[in-house]
Amino acid sequence: MGGAQGEGDASDSPALHPHLTSPIKGEEPIRKMKKILLIDDDAAFLKLLEEYVEERYPGIDVLTCNDPIKCLINITDDLDLLLVDLEMPGLDGSKILSYAISRGLSKNRIIILSGHDADYLHKRFPMGSCLAVLNKYEGEQKTVLDMIFSSLQEKSPAKKNAC
């Protein structure tokens, strides 16, 4: 592990603060951008959501994947948010939810997206199963996503142009 040794106790360890990078001595820690992973086999929807987030929330780094099996390697416990489509060939969203939790990702960082109505989704994923279950085609659900993205954005620095 790089960085200065000596002063400070274990609570100053970067391992305990995964969203902080080691500062130059005497400077405040620098917050990393928030990282989200979008998994959906619908390439058009995936691109639309990716562009929406990138345009409106510059403090969020967006990773996308349209193949649920190939994306498994990208599911790590350092993700700030995982959005996954429920209905996909090969590996559905409920299996990805279980896999992500087994990899150490908090269920409170996972959102299930679907074309099903709210009643179906809430029966399939009772409260506490994940952060949220949302119908990806209902306009009102976009408001919920915006609140979540805004919350992440507020906890992250904006992208800055290189000098």
C-alpha positions in Angstrom: 0.0 0.0 0.0 1.5 3.4 -0.9 1.3 6.7 1.0 2.9 8.2 4.0 3.5 6.2 7.1 3.6 7.3 10.7 1.0 9.7 12.2 -2.7 8.8 12.4 -4.5 5.8 13.7 -6.2 2.9 12.1 -9.3 5.0 11.4 -7.3 7.0 8.9 -6.6 4.0 6.8 -7.8 4.3 3.2 -9.2 0.7 3.4 -11.7 2.0 5.9 -12.7 4.8 3.6 -13.0 3.3 0.1 -14.3 6.5 -1.4 -11.3 8.5 -0.4 -7.9 8.6 -2.1 -4.7 9.2 -0.2 -4.1 13.0 0.0 -0.9 14.8 -0.4 0.4 15.4 3.2 -1.4 18.4 4.6 -4.3 18.3 2.1 -7.9 17.1 2.6 -8.7 13.6 1.2 -10.1 13.6 -2.4 -13.4 11.9 -2.9 -13.6 9.5 -5.8 -16.5 9.7 -8.3 -19.5 7.5 -7.5 -19.6 4.3 -9.6 -22.8 2.7 -10.9 -23.3 -0.4 -13.0 -26.3 -0.7 -15.3 -27.2 -4.2 -16.6 -29.9 -4.6 -19.1 -30.2 -6.7 -22.3 -32.2 -3.9 -24.0 -29.3 -2.0 -25.6 -31.5 1.0 -26.5 -32.8 1.4 -23.0 -29.3 1.0 -21.6 -27.8 3.7 -23.9 -30.7 6.0 -23.0 -30.2 5.6 -19.3 -26.4 5.9 -19.6 -26.6 9.1 -21.5 -29.2 10.5 -19.2 -27.1 9.9 -16.1 -23.9 11.2 -17.8 -25.5 14.4 -18.9 -27.3 15.2 -15.6 -25.0 13.8 -13.0 -21.3 14.4 -13.9 -20.1 13.1 -10.5 -21.3 9.6 -11.4 -19.1 7.2 -13.4 -21.5 5.0 -15.4 -20.6 1.4 -16.4 -23.0 -0.5 -18.7 -23.4 -4.1 -19.7 -26.0 -5.7 -22.0 -24.9 -9.3 -21.3 -25.8 -10.4 -17.8 -23.2 -13.2 -17.7 -20.3 -11.2 -19.0 -21.0 -8.4 -16.5 -20.6 -10.6 -13.4 -16.9 -9.7 -13.2 -17.9 -6.0 -12.8 -20.1 -6.7 -9.7 -17.8 -5.8 -6.8 -18.4 -4.5 -3.3 -17.1 -1.0 -4.3 -20.1 -0.2 -6.6 -22.1 2.7 -5.3 -25.2 1.5 -7.1 -26.2 -1.5 -9.3 -29.3 -1.2 -11.5 -30.3 -4.5 -13.1 -33.1 -5.5 -15.4 -35.3 -8.3 -14.0 -36.0 -10.1 -17.3 -32.9 -11.1 -19.2 -32.0 -14.2 -21.1 -29.4 -16.5 -19.5 -29.4 -14.9 -16.1 -32.3 -12.9 -14.7 -32.1 -9.9 -12.3 -33.1 -11.9 -9.2 -30.1 -14.2 -9.7 -27.8 -11.2 -10.2 -29.3 -9.7 -7.0 -28.3 -12.9 -5.1 -24.9 -13.0 -6.7 -24.2 -9.3 -6.0 -25.1 -9.8 -2.3 -22.9 -12.9 -2.1 -20.0 -10.7 -3.5 -20.4 -8.3 -0.6 -22.5 -5.6 -2.3 -25.1 -4.2 0.1 -28.7 -5.0 -1.0 -29.3 -1.3 -0.2 -27.2 -0.4 -3.3 -29.2 -2.6 -5.7 -32.2 -1.5 -7.8 -34.3 -4.0 -9.8 -35.8 -2.6 -13.0 -38.7 -4.2 -14.9 -41.6 -3.7 -17.2 -43.9 -5.3 -14.7 -46.3 -3.3 -12.6 -45.6 -2.3 -9.0 -47.9 -5.0 -7.4 -46.0 -7.8 -9.2 -42.6 -6.3 -8.3 -43.4 -5.8 -4.6 -44.7 -9.4 -4.3 -41.6 -10.7 -6.0 -39.2 -8.5 -4.1 -40.6 -7.7 -0.6 -39.5 -4.5 1.2 -35.9 -4.9 2.3 -34.9 -7.3 -0.6 -33.1 -4.4 -2.3 -33.1 -0.6 -2.4 -36.0 -0.4 -4.8 -37.9 -2.2 -7.5 -39.0 0.1 -10.3 -41.0 -0.1 -13.5 -38.6 1.3 -16.1 -41.3 2.5 -18.4 -43.4 4.5 -15.9 -42.6 8.2 -15.9 -43.2 8.5 -12.1 -40.4 6.0 -11.5 -37.9 8.3 -13.2 -38.5 10.7 -10.3 -37.3 8.0 -7.8 -34.2 7.4 -9.9 -33.5 11.1 -10.1 -33.7 11.3 -6.3 -31.2 8.4 -6.0 -28.8 9.8 -8.6 -29.0 13.3 -7.0 -28.1 11.8 -3.7 -25.1 10.1 -5.2 -24.1 13.2 -7.1 -24.2 15.3 -3.9 -21.7 12.8 -2.3 -19.4 12.9 -5.3 -17.2 15.6 -6.9 -18.1 16.8 -10.3 -15.9 15.6 -13.2 -13.2 18.2 -13.8 -11.4 19.0 -17.0 -7.7 18.2 -17.0 -5.4 21.2 -16.7 
